[in-house]
Amino acid sequence: MRVLLQLPPSGSEAPRYVQFSLVPDLLGGWELLRESGQIGGRVQLRRELFLQQEQAQQAFEKARDAQIKRGYQVMFTSGL
């Protein structure tokens, strides 16, 4: 499951983005990957581990909804 969100560009700066990916790991758990930064610039990648898919999905939805409230717009979704 993956979603890419982007802030509308302001002025001459490159747009900011955040991407959330929810993937199973090799040990039966789940990883929530959070990638954020400016397009063409530095990127920050954070990883959260969960034992159950339900907990991971709730964290994914909460993180996505928080960014939408901050003004990010959905640009791409996969697996939802």
N, CA, C and O atoms as a CHARMM CRD file, in Angstrom:
* protein
*
  320
    1    1 MET  N      0.85500  -1.15000   0.00000 PROA 1      0.00000
    2    1 MET  CA     0.00000   0.00000   0.00000 PROA 1      0.00000
    3    1 MET  C      0.90900   1.22200   0.00000 PROA 1      0.00000
    4    1 MET  O      1.88200   1.27700   0.75100 PROA 1      0.00000
    5    2 ARG  N      0.59400   2.19300  -0.83500 PROA 2      0.00000
    6    2 ARG  CA     1.44300   3.37900  -0.95700 PROA 2      0.00000
    7    2 ARG  C      0.60400   4.60300  -1.29900 PROA 2      0.00000
    8    2 ARG  O     -0.36700   4.50700  -2.05000 PROA 2      0.00000
    9    3 VAL  N      0.97900   5.74800  -0.75000 PROA 3      0.00000
   10    3 VAL  CA     0.32600   7.00800  -1.08800 PROA 3      0.00000
   11    3 VAL  C      1.39700   8.10600  -1.13900 PROA 3      0.00000
   12    3 VAL  O      2.28100   8.18000  -0.28600 PROA 3      0.00000
   13    4 LEU  N      1.28700   8.94500  -2.16000 PROA 4      0.00000
   14    4 LEU  CA     2.19700  10.07700  -2.34100 PROA 4      0.00000
   15    4 LEU  C      1.38300  11.34900  -2.21600 PROA 4      0.00000
   16    4 LEU  O      0.39000  11.53000  -2.92100 PROA 4      0.00000
   17    5 LEU  N      1.80600  12.24100  -1.31000 PROA 5      0.00000
   18    5 LEU  CA     1.13000  13.51600  -1.09100 PROA 5      0.00000
   19    5 LEU  C      2.11200  14.64100  -1.38800 PROA 5      0.00000
   20    5 LEU  O      3.31800  14.49600  -1.18500 PROA 5      0.00000
   21    6 GLN  N      1.58800  15.76100  -1.86900 PROA 6      0.00000
   22    6 GLN  CA     2.44900  16.88800  -2.23200 PROA 6      0.00000
   23    6 GLN  C      1.78700  18.19500  -1.84300 PROA 6      0.00000
   24    6 GLN  O      0.57800  18.36500  -1.99400 PROA 6      0.00000
   25    7 LEU  N      2.59900  19.11700  -1.34000 PROA 7      0.00000
   26    7 LEU  CA     2.12400  20.47500  -1.07400 PROA 7      0.00000
   27    7 LEU  C      2.15300  21.25900  -2.37000 PROA 7      0.00000
   28    7 LEU  O      3.09300  21.11600  -3.15200 PROA 7      0.00000
   29    8 PRO  N      1.14800  22.08300  -2.61500 PROA 8      0.00000
   30    8 PRO  CA     1.20000  22.93000  -3.80700 PROA 8      0.00000
   31    8 PRO  C      2.44300  23.81800  -3.74900 PROA 8      0.00000
   32    8 PRO  O      2.78500  24.32000  -2.67800 PROA 8      0.00000
   33    9 PRO  N      3.12500  24.02100  -4.88000 PROA 9      0.00000
   34    9 PRO  CA     4.34100  24.84300  -4.87200 PROA 9      0.00000
   35    9 PRO  C      4.04000  26.28700  -4.47700 PROA 9      0.00000
   36    9 PRO  O      3.00900  26.85500  -4.84000 PROA 9      0.00000
   37   10 SER  N      4.97400  26.85700  -3.72400 PROA 10     0.00000
   38   10 SER  CA     4.82200  28.26200  -3.31400 PROA 10     0.00000
   39   10 SER  C      6.05300  29.03000  -3.79100 PROA 10     0.00000
   40   10 SER  O      7.17600  28.74600  -3.37500 PROA 10     0.00000
   41   11 GLY  N      5.83200  29.98200  -4.64800 PROA 11     0.00000
   42   11 GLY  CA     6.94700  30.78700  -5.14900 PROA 11     0.00000
   43   11 GLY  C      7.87000  29.98500  -6.04900 PROA 11     0.00000
   44   11 GLY  O      7.41700  29.21100  -6.89100 PROA 11     0.00000
   45   12 SER  N      9.15900  30.17600  -5.86300 PROA 12     0.00000
   46   12 SER  CA    10.13900  29.51200  -6.72200 PROA 12     0.00000
   47   12 SER  C     10.69300  28.23800  -6.10100 PROA 12     0.00000
   48   12 SER  O     11.53400  27.57600  -6.71100 PROA 12     0.00000
   49   13 GLU  N     10.24500  27.88100  -4.90800 PROA 13     0.00000
   50   13 GLU  CA    10.73100  26.66800  -4.25200 PROA 13     0.00000
   51   13 GLU  C     10.14000  25.42800  -4.90000 PROA 13     0.00000
   52   13 GLU  O      9.02500  25.45600  -5.42000 PROA 13     0.00000
   53   14 ALA  N     10.89800  24.34100  -4.86200 PROA 14     0.00000
   54   14 ALA  CA    10.38900  23.04800  -5.33500 PROA 14     0.00000
   55   14 ALA  C      9.31800  22.56500  -4.36500 PROA 14     0.00000
   56   14 ALA  O      9.40200  22.83900  -3.16800 PROA 14     0.00000
   57   15 PRO  N      8.31800  21.85300  -4.86000 PROA 15     0.00000
   58   15 PRO  CA     7.24500  21.37200  -3.97600 PROA 15     0.00000
   59   15 PRO  C      7.76500  20.37400  -2.93900 PROA 15     0.00000
   60   15 PRO  O      8.69400  19.61100  -3.20500 PROA 15     0.00000
   61   16 ARG  N      7.16500  20.39500  -1.78300 PROA 16     0.00000
   62   16 ARG  CA     7.46800  19.41300  -0.73800 PROA 16     0.00000
   63   16 ARG  C      6.53600  18.22700  -0.92300 PROA 16     0.00000
   64   16 ARG  O      5.41500  18.36800  -1.41000 PROA 16     0.00000
   65   17 TYR  N      7.02100  17.05400  -0.52500 PROA 17     0.00000
   66   17 TYR  CA     6.20700  15.85100  -0.64700 PROA 17     0.00000
   67   17 TYR  C      6.40700  14.95600   0.56600 PROA 17     0.00000
   68   17 TYR  O      7.37200  15.10000   1.31600 PROA 17     0.00000
   69   18 VAL  N      5.48200  14.03900   0.73700 PROA 18     0.00000
   70   18 VAL  CA     5.60100  12.98000   1.73600 PROA 18     0.00000
   71   18 VAL  C      4.99400  11.72500   1.11500 PROA 18     0.00000
   72   18 VAL  O      3.95700  11.78200   0.45300 PROA 18     0.00000
   73   19 GLN  N      5.64700  10.60800   1.33700 PROA 19     0.00000
   74   19 GLN  CA     5.16600   9.34100   0.78400 PROA 19     0.00000
   75   19 GLN  C      5.12800   8.31300   1.91200 PROA 19     0.00000
   76   19 GLN  O      6.08600   8.17800   2.67400 PROA 19     0.00000
   77   20 PHE  N      4.02100   7.59600   2.01100 PROA 20     0.00000
   78   20 PHE  CA     3.86300   6.53900   3.00200 PROA 20     0.00000
   79   20 PHE  C      3.72600   5.21400   2.26900 PROA 20     0.00000
   80   20 PHE  O      2.96700   5.09800   1.30600 PROA 20     0.00000
   81   21 SER  N      4.47400   4.21100   2.73800 PROA 21     0.00000
   82   21 SER  CA     4.39600   2.86700   2.17200 PROA 21     0.00000
   83   21 SER  C      4.21800   1.88200   3.30800 PROA 21     0.00000
   84   21 SER  O      4.89100   1.97600   4.33400 PROA 21     0.00000
   85   22 LEU  N      3.31400   0.94100   3.12500 PROA 22     0.00000
   86   22 LEU  CA     3.05800  -0.10100   4.11300 PROA 22     0.00000
   87   22 LEU  C      3.40100  -1.43000   3.45600 PROA 22     0.00000
   88   22 LEU  O      2.75300  -1.83500   2.49100 PROA 22     0.00000
   89   23 VAL  N      4.42500  -2.11500   3.98000 PROA 23     0.00000
   90   23 VAL  CA     4.90900  -3.34900   3.35000 PROA 23     0.00000
   91   23 VAL  C      5.14600  -4.41500   4.41300 PROA 23     0.00000
   92   23 VAL  O      5.52400  -4.09700   5.54000 PROA 23     0.00000
   93   24 PRO  N      4.92400  -5.68700   4.05500 PROA 24     0.00000
   94   24 PRO  CA     5.25800  -6.77000   4.99500 PROA 24     0.00000
   95   24 PRO  C      6.77500  -6.95000   5.06100 PROA 24     0.00000
   96   24 PRO  O      7.47900  -6.76200   4.06900 PROA 24     0.00000
   97   25 ASP  N      7.26200  -7.31600   6.24500 PROA 25     0.00000
   98   25 ASP  CA     8.69100  -7.60000   6.35900 PROA 25     0.00000
   99   25 ASP  C      8.91600  -9.11500   6.28600 PROA 25     0.00000
  100   25 ASP  O      7.95800  -9.88000   6.17900 PROA 25     0.00000
  101   26 LEU  N     10.14600  -9.53500   6.34100 PROA 26     0.00000
  102   26 LEU  CA    10.47800 -10.95100   6.15600 PROA 26     0.00000
  103   26 LEU  C     10.16400 -11.81800   7.36800 PROA 26     0.00000
  104   26 LEU  O     10.18100 -13.04500   7.26600 PROA 26     0.00000
  105   27 LEU  N      9.87900 -11.20700   8.50400 PROA 27     0.00000
  106   27 LEU  CA     9.62600 -11.96300   9.72400 PROA 27     0.00000
  107   27 LEU  C      8.14400 -12.01800  10.10100 PROA 27     0.00000
  108   27 LEU  O      7.80900 -12.42800  11.21200 PROA 27     0.00000
  109   28 GLY  N      7.25600 -11.61300   9.19500 PROA 28     0.00000
  110   28 GLY  CA     5.82700 -11.68100   9.45900 PROA 28     0.00000
  111   28 GLY  C      5.23400 -10.40700  10.03300 PROA 28     0.00000
  112   28 GLY  O      4.03400 -10.36000  10.30300 PROA 28     0.00000
  113   29 GLY  N      6.02700  -9.39000  10.22200 PROA 29     0.00000
  114   29 GLY  CA     5.52700  -8.11600  10.72100 PROA 29     0.00000
  115   29 GLY  C      5.24900  -7.16900   9.56200 PROA 29     0.00000
  116   29 GLY  O      5.19800  -7.57600   8.40200 PROA 29     0.00000
  117   30 TRP  N      5.07200  -5.90400   9.90300 PROA 30     0.00000
  118   30 TRP  CA     4.76200  -4.87200   8.89700 PROA 30     0.00000
  119   30 TRP  C      5.63300  -3.65900   9.13500 PROA 30     0.00000
  120   30 TRP  O      5.95600  -3.33400  10.27800 PROA 30     0.00000
  121   31 GLU  N      6.01800  -2.98400   8.05700 PROA 31     0.00000
  122   31 GLU  CA     6.81600  -1.76800   8.12500 PROA 31     0.00000
  123   31 GLU  C      6.03200  -0.61100   7.51500 PROA 31     0.00000
  124   31 GLU  O      5.45700  -0.72900   6.43200 PROA 31     0.00000
  125   32 LEU  N      6.02200   0.50200   8.22900 PROA 32     0.00000
  126   32 LEU  CA     5.47100   1.74900   7.70600 PROA 32     0.00000
  127   32 LEU  C      6.65900   2.64100   7.38700 PROA 32     0.00000
  128   32 LEU  O      7.37500   3.08000   8.28800 PROA 32     0.00000
  129   33 LEU  N      6.86900   2.90900   6.10300 PROA 33     0.00000
  130   33 LEU  CA     7.96800   3.74700   5.65100 PROA 33     0.00000
  131   33 LEU  C      7.43900   5.14100   5.36000 PROA 33     0.00000
  132   33 LEU  O      6.45300   5.29900   4.64100 PROA 33     0.00000
  133   34 ARG  N      8.10200   6.16500   5.92700 PROA 34     0.00000
  134   34 ARG  CA     7.71300   7.55600   5.71700 PROA 34     0.00000
  135   34 ARG  C      8.88000   8.27200   5.04600 PROA 34     0.00000
  136   34 ARG  O      9.95900   8.39400   5.62500 PROA 34     0.00000
  137   35 GLU  N      8.66000   8.73300   3.85100 PROA 35     0.00000
  138   35 GLU  CA     9.68700   9.46500   3.11000 PROA 35     0.00000
  139   35 GLU  C      9.17800  10.87700   2.90000 PROA 35     0.00000
  140   35 GLU  O      8.04000  11.07200   2.47400 PROA 35     0.00000
  141   36 SER  N     10.02100  11.87300   3.19900 PROA 36     0.00000
  142   36 SER  CA     9.58500  13.25600   3.03600 PROA 36     0.00000
  143   36 SER  C     10.75700  14.12600   2.62500 PROA 36     0.00000
  144   36 SER  O     11.91600  13.79500   2.87800 PROA 36     0.00000
  145   37 GLY  N     10.44000  15.24100   1.99100 PROA 37     0.00000
  146   37 GLY  CA    11.46700  16.18400   1.58300 PROA 37     0.00000
  147   37 GLY  C     10.97500  17.06400   0.45900 PROA 37     0.00000
  148   37 GLY  O      9.77900  17.12100   0.17000 PROA 37     0.00000
  149   38 GLN  N     11.92100  17.75700  -0.17700 PROA 38     0.00000
  150   38 GLN  CA    11.60600  18.57400  -1.34700 PROA 38     0.00000
  151   38 GLN  C     11.95600  17.78800  -2.59300 PROA 38     0.00000
  152   38 GLN  O     12.94500  17.05400  -2.60900 PROA 38     0.00000
  153   39 ILE  N     11.15500  17.93200  -3.63500 PROA 39     0.00000
  154   39 ILE  CA    11.42900  17.24300  -4.88500 PROA 39     0.00000
  155   39 ILE  C     12.76500  17.75000  -5.41500 PROA 39     0.00000
  156   39 ILE  O     12.95800  18.95500  -5.58000 PROA 39     0.00000
  157   40 GLY  N     13.67900  16.83000  -5.67800 PROA 40     0.00000
  158   40 GLY  CA    15.00200  17.18100  -6.16400 PROA 40     0.00000
  159   40 GLY  C     15.98000  17.56900  -5.07000 PROA 40     0.00000
  160   40 GLY  O     17.10500  17.97400  -5.36400 PROA 40     0.00000
  161   41 GLY  N     15.57000  17.45300  -3.80500 PROA 41     0.00000
  162   41 GLY  CA    16.43200  17.84300  -2.69300 PROA 41     0.00000
  163   41 GLY  C     16.69300  16.68100  -1.75800 PROA 41     0.00000
  164   41 GLY  O     16.54400  15.51700  -2.13200 PROA 41     0.00000
  165   42 ARG  N     17.07800  17.00400  -0.55600 PROA 42     0.00000
  166   42 ARG  CA    17.34100  15.98000   0.45400 PROA 42     0.00000
  167   42 ARG  C     16.04700  15.30100   0.88300 PROA 42     0.00000
  168   42 ARG  O     14.96400  15.88600   0.84800 PROA 42     0.00000
  169   43 VAL  N     16.20300  14.03800   1.29100 PROA 43     0.00000
  170   43 VAL  CA    15.05000  13.21700   1.67600 PROA 43     0.00000
  171   43 VAL  C     15.28700  12.65500   3.06900 PROA 43     0.00000
  172   43 VAL  O     16.40900  12.29700   3.42700 PROA 43     0.00000
  173   44 GLN  N     14.22200  12.58400   3.84300 PROA 44     0.00000
  174   44 GLN  CA    14.27600  11.94600   5.14900 PROA 44     0.00000
  175   44 GLN  C     13.42900  10.68000   5.07500 PROA 44     0.00000
  176   44 GLN  O     12.29900  10.71600   4.59000 PROA 44     0.00000
  177   45 LEU  N     13.97000   9.56400   5.55400 PROA 45     0.00000
  178   45 LEU  CA    13.25600   8.28800   5.54200 PROA 45     0.00000
  179   45 LEU  C     13.18300   7.76700   6.97100 PROA 45     0.00000
  180   45 LEU  O     14.20000   7.61100   7.64700 PROA 45     0.00000
  181   46 ARG  N     11.96100   7.50400   7.41400 PROA 46     0.00000
  182   46 ARG  CA    11.74400   6.94200   8.74900 PROA 46     0.00000
  183   46 ARG  C     11.00200   5.63100   8.61000 PROA 46     0.00000
  184   46 ARG  O     10.20100   5.46000   7.69200 PROA 46     0.00000
  185   47 ARG  N     11.26500   4.70000   9.52000 PROA 47     0.00000
  186   47 ARG  CA    10.64900   3.38000   9.45400 PROA 47     0.00000
  187   47 ARG  C     10.07100   3.02200  10.81400 PROA 47     0.00000
  188   47 ARG  O     10.73000   3.16800  11.84300 PROA 47     0.00000
  189   48 GLU  N      8.81600   2.54600  10.80200 PROA 48     0.00000
  190   48 GLU  CA     8.16500   2.05900  12.01500 PROA 48     0.00000
  191   48 GLU  C      7.81700   0.59900  11.80200 PROA 48     0.00000
  192   48 GLU  O      7.36600   0.21300  10.72400 PROA 48     0.00000
  193   49 LEU  N      8.02600  -0.21500  12.83000 PROA 49     0.00000
  194   49 LEU  CA     7.74400  -1.63900  12.74700 PROA 49     0.00000
  195   49 LEU  C      6.50800  -1.98000  13.57300 PROA 49     0.00000
  196   49 LEU  O      6.30700  -1.45000  14.66500 PROA 49     0.00000
  197   50 PHE  N      5.68300  -2.87600  13.03000 PROA 50     0.00000
  198   50 PHE  CA     4.46600  -3.31900  13.70000 PROA 50     0.00000
  199   50 PHE  C      4.37600  -4.83400  13.61400 PROA 50     0.00000
  200   50 PHE  O      4.82000  -5.43300  12.63500 PROA 50     0.00000
  201   51 LEU  N      3.79900  -5.45500  14.64100 PROA 51     0.00000
  202   51 LEU  CA     3.63700  -6.90000  14.63000 PROA 51     0.00000
  203   51 LEU  C      2.37400  -7.32900  13.88800 PROA 51     0.00000
  204   51 LEU  O      2.33500  -8.40500  13.29100 PROA 51     0.00000
  205   52 GLN  N      1.34600  -6.48700  13.92600 PROA 52     0.00000
  206   52 GLN  CA     0.07200  -6.84100  13.30800 PROA 52     0.00000
  207   52 GLN  C     -0.27500  -5.86100  12.20000 PROA 52     0.00000
  208   52 GLN  O      0.01600  -4.66800  12.28700 PROA 52     0.00000
  209   53 GLN  N     -0.90600  -6.39300  11.15200 PROA 53     0.00000
  210   53 GLN  CA    -1.27800  -5.56900  10.00200 PROA 53     0.00000
  211   53 GLN  C     -2.29100  -4.49600  10.39500 PROA 53     0.00000
  212   53 GLN  O     -2.23000  -3.37300   9.89400 PROA 53     0.00000
  213   54 GLU  N     -3.20800  -4.82800  11.27500 PROA 54     0.00000
  214   54 GLU  CA    -4.24700  -3.86700  11.67000 PROA 54     0.00000
  215   54 GLU  C     -3.63600  -2.62900  12.32800 PROA 54     0.00000
  216   54 GLU  O     -4.04200  -1.50600  12.02900 PROA 54     0.00000
  217   55 GLN  N     -2.66900  -2.82500  13.21500 PROA 55     0.00000
  218   55 GLN  CA    -2.00100  -1.69700  13.86000 PROA 55     0.00000
  219   55 GLN  C     -1.24100  -0.86100  12.83700 PROA 55     0.00000
  220   55 GLN  O     -1.26300   0.36900  12.89000 PROA 55     0.00000
  221   56 ALA  N     -0.57500  -1.52900  11.91200 PROA 56     0.00000
  222   56 ALA  CA     0.18800  -0.82700  10.88000 PROA 56     0.00000
  223   56 ALA  C     -0.73800  -0.00800   9.98300 PROA 56     0.00000
  224   56 ALA  O     -0.42300   1.12800   9.62800 PROA 56     0.00000
  225   57 GLN  N     -1.87200  -0.58600   9.62300 PROA 57     0.00000
  226   57 GLN  CA    -2.81100   0.12100   8.75400 PROA 57     0.00000
  227   57 GLN  C     -3.40400   1.33900   9.46200 PROA 57     0.00000
  228   57 GLN  O     -3.59800   2.38200   8.83700 PROA 57     0.00000
  229   58 GLN  N     -3.68800   1.22000  10.74300 PROA 58     0.00000
  230   58 GLN  CA    -4.20500   2.35800  11.49800 PROA 58     0.00000
  231   58 GLN  C     -3.18100   3.47900  11.56000 PROA 58     0.00000
  232   58 GLN  O     -3.53900   4.64900  11.42300 PROA 58     0.00000
  233   59 ALA  N     -1.91200   3.14100  11.76400 PROA 59     0.00000
  234   59 ALA  CA    -0.85100   4.15200  11.79600 PROA 59     0.00000
  235   59 ALA  C     -0.69200   4.80600  10.42600 PROA 59     0.00000
  236   59 ALA  O     -0.47300   6.01400  10.34100 PROA 59     0.00000
  237   60 PHE  N     -0.80000   4.01900   9.35300 PROA 60     0.00000
  238   60 PHE  CA    -0.72500   4.52800   7.98300 PROA 60     0.00000
  239   60 PHE  C     -1.82700   5.55200   7.73700 PROA 60     0.00000
  240   60 PHE  O     -1.56400   6.65100   7.24700 PROA 60     0.00000
  241   61 GLU  N     -3.05800   5.18800   8.07700 PROA 61     0.00000
  242   61 GLU  CA    -4.20100   6.07400   7.85600 PROA 61     0.00000
  243   61 GLU  C     -4.10600   7.33800   8.71200 PROA 61     0.00000
  244   61 GLU  O     -4.44100   8.42500   8.24300 PROA 61     0.00000
  245   62 LYS  N     -3.65600   7.20900   9.95200 PROA 62     0.00000
  246   62 LYS  CA    -3.51800   8.37200  10.83200 PROA 62     0.00000
  247   62 LYS  C     -2.46000   9.33700  10.29000 PROA 62     0.00000
  248   62 LYS  O     -2.66900  10.55000  10.29200 PROA 62     0.00000
  249   63 ALA  N     -1.32900   8.80500   9.82800 PROA 63     0.00000
  250   63 ALA  CA    -0.26400   9.64700   9.27400 PROA 63     0.00000
  251   63 ALA  C     -0.73100  10.32900   7.99100 PROA 63     0.00000
  252   63 ALA  O     -0.46800  11.51400   7.78900 PROA 63     0.00000
  253   64 ARG  N     -1.41600   9.59600   7.13200 PROA 64     0.00000
  254   64 ARG  CA    -1.93600  10.16100   5.88000 PROA 64     0.00000
  255   64 ARG  C     -2.92700  11.27800   6.16400 PROA 64     0.00000
  256   64 ARG  O     -2.83800  12.35200   5.57000 PROA 64     0.00000
  257   65 ASP  N     -3.86200  11.03600   7.05900 PROA 65     0.00000
  258   65 ASP  CA    -4.88500  12.02700   7.38200 PROA 65     0.00000
  259   65 ASP  C     -4.27600  13.28100   8.00700 PROA 65     0.00000
  260   65 ASP  O     -4.74400  14.39000   7.74900 PROA 65     0.00000
  261   66 ALA  N     -3.23900  13.11600   8.82500 PROA 66     0.00000
  262   66 ALA  CA    -2.57900  14.27000   9.44500 PROA 66     0.00000
  263   66 ALA  C     -1.93300  15.15600   8.37900 PROA 66     0.00000
  264   66 ALA  O     -1.98800  16.38200   8.48500 PROA 66     0.00000
  265   67 GLN  N     -1.32600  14.56000   7.36100 PROA 67     0.00000
  266   67 GLN  CA    -0.70100  15.35800   6.30800 PROA 67     0.00000
  267   67 GLN  C     -1.75600  16.03900   5.42600 PROA 67     0.00000
  268   67 GLN  O     -1.54400  17.16300   4.97300 PROA 67     0.00000
  269   68 ILE  N     -2.86000  15.38500   5.18600 PROA 68     0.00000
  270   68 ILE  CA    -3.94200  15.99900   4.40300 PROA 68     0.00000
  271   68 ILE  C     -4.48400  17.21900   5.14100 PROA 68     0.00000
  272   68 ILE  O     -4.79500  18.23200   4.51500 PROA 68     0.00000
  273   69 LYS  N     -4.60100  17.13300   6.46100 PROA 69     0.00000
  274   69 LYS  CA    -5.06000  18.28000   7.25500 PROA 69     0.00000
  275   69 LYS  C     -4.06800  19.43900   7.19200 PROA 69     0.00000
  276   69 LYS  O     -4.46200  20.59600   7.34100 PROA 69     0.00000
  277   70 ARG  N     -2.78500  19.14100   6.97200 PROA 70     0.00000
  278   70 ARG  CA    -1.75700  20.18700   6.87200 PROA 70     0.00000
  279   70 ARG  C     -1.72100  20.82500   5.48900 PROA 70     0.00000
  280   70 ARG  O     -0.95200  21.76000   5.26500 PROA 70     0.00000
  281   71 GLY  N     -2.53400  20.34300   4.56300 PROA 71     0.00000
  282   71 GLY  CA    -2.60000  20.97500   3.25100 PROA 71     0.00000
  283   71 GLY  C     -2.00600  20.15900   2.11600 PROA 71     0.00000
  284   71 GLY  O     -2.03000  20.60600   0.97000 PROA 71     0.00000
  285   72 TYR  N     -1.47800  18.98500   2.39600 PROA 72     0.00000
  286   72 TYR  CA    -0.93800  18.12800   1.34200 PROA 72     0.00000
  287   72 TYR  C     -2.08100  17.56200   0.51000 PROA 72     0.00000
  288   72 TYR  O     -3.16900  17.30600   1.02400 PROA 72     0.00000
  289   73 GLN  N     -1.82300  17.37000  -0.77300 PROA 73     0.00000
  290   73 GLN  CA    -2.82200  16.81600  -1.68400 PROA 73     0.00000
  291   73 GLN  C     -2.35800  15.45100  -2.17700 PROA 73     0.00000
  292   73 GLN  O     -1.17000  15.24800  -2.43200 PROA 73     0.00000
  293   74 VAL  N     -3.29400  14.51800  -2.31100 PROA 74     0.00000
  294   74 VAL  CA    -2.96800  13.17100  -2.79100 PROA 74     0.00000
  295   74 VAL  C     -2.63800  13.24000  -4.27900 PROA 74     0.00000
  296   74 VAL  O     -3.43100  13.73400  -5.08000 PROA 74     0.00000
  297   75 MET  N     -1.45300  12.73600  -4.63700 PROA 75     0.00000
  298   75 MET  CA    -1.01700  12.73000  -6.02800 PROA 75     0.00000
  299   75 MET  C     -1.07400  11.33500  -6.63100 PROA 75     0.00000
  300   75 MET  O     -1.31800  11.18400  -7.82800 PROA 75     0.00000
  301   76 PHE  N     -0.84800  10.30100  -5.80000 PROA 76     0.00000
  302   76 PHE  CA    -0.77900   8.92800  -6.30700 PROA 76     0.00000
  303   76 PHE  C     -1.12000   7.96700  -5.17700 PROA 76     0.00000
  304   76 PHE  O     -0.68600   8.16000  -4.04200 PROA 76     0.00000
  305   77 THR  N     -1.89100   6.94100  -5.48300 PROA 77     0.00000
  306   77 THR  CA    -2.16900   5.87700  -4.51800 PROA 77     0.00000
  307   77 THR  C     -1.99200   4.53300  -5.21400 PROA 77     0.00000
  308   77 THR  O     -2.19400   4.40500  -6.42200 PROA 77     0.00000
  309   78 SER  N     -1.61300   3.54600  -4.42700 PROA 78     0.00000
  310   78 SER  CA    -1.46300   2.20300  -4.95000 PROA 78     0.00000
  311   78 SER  C     -1.82400   1.21400  -3.84500 PROA 78     0.00000
  312   78 SER  O     -1.33400   1.32600  -2.72100 PROA 78     0.00000
  313   79 GLY  N     -2.66700   0.26500  -4.16000 PROA 79     0.00000
  314   79 GLY  CA    -3.00800  -0.77200  -3.19800 PROA 79     0.00000
  315   79 GLY  C     -4.01600  -0.37800  -2.14800 PROA 79     0.00000
  316   79 GLY  O     -4.14000  -1.07900  -1.14300 PROA 79     0.00000
  317   80 LEU  N     -4.74400   0.71000  -2.32800 PROA 80     0.00000
  318   80 LEU  CA    -5.74000   1.12600  -1.32900 PROA 80     0.00000
  319   80 LEU  C     -7.09500   0.58900  -1.68100 PROA 80     0.00000
  320   80 LEU  O     -8.06200   0.83200  -0.95900 PROA 80     0.00000
